[in-house]
């Protein structure tokens, strides 16, 4: 049984730049509480959070990582610093919203970027997702012309992908599962200075 089935899951967004704020808008739109944190003092971005909605709770990094589901909306290079916030991420689902654009493939050790991020978050379950859209589009209402904006999800853990797909539905998006990180994950990541084939594809699903 997943956390979301036996109790209300708690959510956090690490990183409050353009992408972090776009994600926060999605939560506020549906009245779902989410903690937001950066490496800065929460007071420094409290007014930006309040502007988005009362559901957006400024927090310290130490507070935010207590959540069940954590959106990683930082620069790709910063993910190891976030991973150090906990010695073990057991029982947590990390949604990798990073993009390793401009990172030489050899620096990734031949791995999909999502797998490299997953290795840093020891014990956690990782889902690559919500990262293929630019912040300006991600921050818009996902209800479009009677359809729903698509978000792609890739994970080596099917239960985690299902959990995040359910959350995406609750946020108003149409989740599309792409399979594992070394399959579908490659379609939604950068390869050096080249974008994966599904990056920036703004698709709408009609049921």
N, C-alpha and C positions, 0 to 999 in steps of 0.2 A: 504493500500500500504506500503510495507516495504521500509526501507531506501535505500536498494540496487536497488530498482526499480525507485525511484524518484531522486536519486542522487547517485554518487559513494560513497559507504560506506567507512569509514576510519577504519583502523585496528591497533591494538597494541598487543604486547606480553609482559606480566609482568613476569619477571624471565628470566635470560639469562644464565642459566646453560646448561647442555647437551640437555635437552628437548627444552628449549627456542631457542637454536641455531639450533636444528634440524627443528623446525617450521620456523625459519627465513630463512633457506635454501630453504624450500618449496616455500615461498613467492618470494625469489630472483630468483629462477629458472623460475618463470612465470612473472618476471618483475613487481610484485605487491608491492607497497610501504607499509611498516609496521613500526610503531614505536616500539622500544624495551626499556624497563625500568627495573631497579632494585631499591633497596633502596640506591644504591651507586650513586655517581656523574657520569653522562653520560660519562664524559671524561675517566673514569677508564676502560670502555669497548668499547670505540669508535674504537680502532684499530681492535678488534675482529669483530665488526659489519662491518667495512669497508672491512675486509677480505672476508666476506660472499657476500657482494654486495652493490652497491650504493643505492639500494632500502631500505636498513636496516638503519633506522634513530634512533640514540641514543637519548633518551629523559629522562626527570625526570618523576617520578611517577605521579606528578600533571599534566604534559603535556599528558602523555600516556592515562590517564583515560578519556580524552576528546574524545577518539575514539568511534565509534559506536559499534564495535565488539572487545572484549577484551579477549585474550587468557590468562588464568590463569595457568602459568607454574612454579609455586613456590612449595615449600614443602607444604603438606596438612596443617601442623600446622601453616603456615604463612598466610593462606587465610584471617583470621579476620583482620590482619594488613593492607592488601591491601584493604579490604572492607571499612576501616575507611577513605580511601582517598577521598570518596565522601559521603555526608549525604544521597543521594538518587541516585539510579542507573536507574531511569526511562528512558525508551527509549534506553537502552543499552542491548546488548546480551553478556553474559559472557560464554565463552567456558571453561569448567572445565577440565583441563588436569592433575589435581592432582591425586595422588594415596595415599589412607590412609593406606598403608601397615604398620602393626605393631601397629596401633591404636586400643586399645581394643574396641570391639563393644559397651560396656556400655558407653564409652566416646562419642559415636555417638548418644546416647539416643535412640537406636533401629531404627534409621533412616538410609536409604541409604546415603552414604557419600555425594553424589551429592545434596541431599535435605538439608543436613546440610550446605553445601556451599551456596546453593540458599538462605537460610534464612539470611545469613550474608549480601548478596547483595540486600538490600531492594529496591524493585521496578524494579529490573532488570529481564531479562529472562535468564534462565540458560540452557545450553546444555552440557551434559557430552560427551566428545568426544576426539579423537586423543590421548587417554591416554593408549590404550591397547598395543602399540608397544614400544619396547625399543628405546632409542635415536638413536642408530647406524642404526637401520632399518628405523625409521621415517625420518631420514635425507637423506635417499637414494632417487633417482628418483623413483616416484611411478609407472612409466611405466615399466612393467615387462613382458617379453616374449609376447608382444602383448596384455597384459591385464593391469589392473590397480589395485594397492594395495588398499585393503579395509580399510576404517576407520569406526568404529561404532559410532553412535550418539544416545543418549537417552535424552529425555526432556519431561517435563510436559506441554510444550508449543509447539504445532505443528508448528505454524508459525515460531518460532525461529529455530526449527529443520530443517525446509524447507530452511530457510535462510542460515544456516550453511552447509546444504547438497549442496546448490548451490555453496558456497565458496569452499567446498571440491572438487567439480567437477572442478572448475576453477583452483585449485591447482594441478589437475591431478589425484586425488584419486577417488575411487569408494565408495561413502557413502552408508552405510546400516543403516537404522533407526530401532532401537530396541524397540520403544515405550517409555513409561514413565520411570521416575527415579526409581520407586519401582518395575518395571518389568525388562526391558532391562538393566537399570542402574546397577542392581545387578550383571549382567554378566561381567561388565567391571570395577568392583571395588574390592578392597581387603576386606576381612572379617577377621579382626585380622591379623593373620600370614598366612592366606590362600588367594590365588589369585582367582578372579572370573574366571569362565570357559572360557571366551573368551580372557582373558589377555594373551599376547604373541602369540596369534594365528595369524601368518602372512599369510593372505589369499589374493589371487589375483582373481579379477572378469574379466571374458571374456564376452564381449557383443556380 
